[in-house]
Amino acid sequence: MSNKKFTYKDSGVDIKAGEELVSSIKDVVKDTHNANVLSNIGGFGGLFSADFSSYEEPVLVSSVDGVGTKLIVAFKSKIYDTVGQDLVNHCVNDIAVCGAKPLFFLDYFSTGKLEQQVGFDVVKGFAKACKENGVALIGGETAEMPDIYTEGEFDLAGTVVGVVDRKDLITGSEIKKGDLLIGFKSSGLHTNGYSLARKVLFSQFDVHDSPKELDGTVGEELLQIHKSYLSLITELKEIKGVNGFSHITGGGIEGNTNRILPEGLNLSVDWNSWQRPPIFDLIQKTGNVPEEDMRATFNLGIGLIAVCSKNSLSKVKKAASKIGEEALEIGKIV
């Protein structure tokens, strides 16, 4: 039997590094707090005092997600302050399309060896997007797990909780034949399709390459931040005749919008009605990717769809334009 002493640090877990990270992020996290937050970072649970007095029948709406293999692009690029924003915005969009107002967010950050600056950048991204969406970052978990991740790698997950009055829930049940599909532009791939995009693009390019088709580098294009549609949805959901929203994530335009259609209805998408961002053409051309796969994998430049009646179209366009969004007619319900 060996007489060698093993410490927790020898096994690869540095408790002091974790404590230093928590200390370093306290201010950026606190900056997202409002009067409803009763706890400071470091407690066993995040405390949020919810005031539902203005709701007749409050319904809590939640969503949990990760960033997927977009993280590998962040590792290659050594840019860590955008993926946290991706995650918050993705989760917020998922509950906003149900009509919910987001209240608070919880994050999970796990890595093999904790690099304090990397951890700080990631949490700074969470906090930035939380502040932009009016969401309190009330808790999280930082886990150091040697032997699970290779050097320089980490994983992220996040959960958002919001609220909506039951009578204001948006389920798509009001969607009717003849309603229009109104698309709103994405900022790029958002957080979906990266396994295919990476396999194709990194077979020919490096993250720092600048193909003539793109305005910047491959890495910059692939790390474009997943857009938040909260302010847009907040405007549009007040318009009578806006009958449903779909957040275009994995599964593409059809896969996601079909989720909200009442039985017996289908989509008729005019795939030529908008200009696809160059990154999608580059992926398709470089990898000879079949059109069917492109449509099932990527958002193709449309990150949100509002399903609305013909009568409400002018109001939708006007409300969108007011906050700098272009409403694109991309199809209809049949």
Buried (B, 14 or more C-beta within 10 A) or exposed (E): EEEEEEEEEEEEBBEEBBEBBBEBBEEBBBEBBEEBBEBEBEEEEBBBEEEEEEBEEBBEBBBBBBBBBBBBBBBBBEBBBBBBBBBBBBBBBBBBBBBBBBBBBBBBBBBBBBBBEBBBBBBBBBBBBBBBBBBBBBBBEBBBBEEEBEEEBBBBBBBBBBBBBEEBBBEBEBBEEEBBBBBBBBBBBBBBBBEBBBEBBBEEBEBEEBBEEBEEBBBBBBBBBBBBBBBBBBBBBEBEBBBBBBBBBBBBBBBBBBEBBBEEBEBEBEEEEBEBBBBBBBBBEBBEBEEEBBBBBBBBBBBBBBBBBEEBBEBBBEBBEEEEBEBBBBBBBE
